[in-house]
Amino acid sequence: MASIYKMVKSFVKEAATYAKHGAPNVTPRDYQDRLKACYSCEHLKKTTERCGLCGCLVEHKAKWATSKCPDDPQRWKKQVVGKKGKKLNLKDGRKGDTPKASDKV
C-alpha cells in the first residue's frame, strides 16, 4: 500500500487536475466499466477499496474524467474532457451542472 504521504500527494494532484478542468465526471457506463476494471485488478486493496499503487479510493477516482489508472493508462477508456480536450468551465453554480466528459462546450 502507498504511504500516507504518497496517497495525499496523489490525491491533491488528481483533485487539482479535476477542479482545473471544471470537475468533469465520466458517464455512468464508463464509471461502471472503470470500477469493474479496478475490482479485477491485482493492485486493489479489497478491504479498503483503495488502489494499492496510488492509494486513491477507487469509487471516487473512477468517477473523475481527468483520472487515469496508475498501473496502465490503457485500462480505462480514454476520456475527452470538453470539446477536443479543452478546459470546461462550471455553469453559473447551479446544482447538477457538473459537466460530464462527453459534454460539448
C-alpha positions, 0 to 999 in steps of 0.5 A: 500500500502507498504511504500516507504521504504518497496517497495525499500527494496523489490525491491533491494532484488528481483533485487539482487536475479535476477542479482545473478542468471544471470537475468533469465526471465520466458517464455512468457506463464508463464509471461502471466499466472503470470500477469493474476494471479496478475490482479485477485488478491485482493492485486493489486493496479489497478491504479498503477499496483503495488502489494499492499503487496510488492509494486513491479510493477507487469509487471516487477516482473512477468517477473523475474524467481527468483520472487515469489508472496508475498501473496502465493508462490503457485500462480505462477508456480514454476520456475527452474532457470538453470539446477536443480536450479543452478546459470546461468551465462550471455553469453559473453554480447551479446544482447538477451542472457538473459537466460530464466528459462527453459534454460539448462546450 
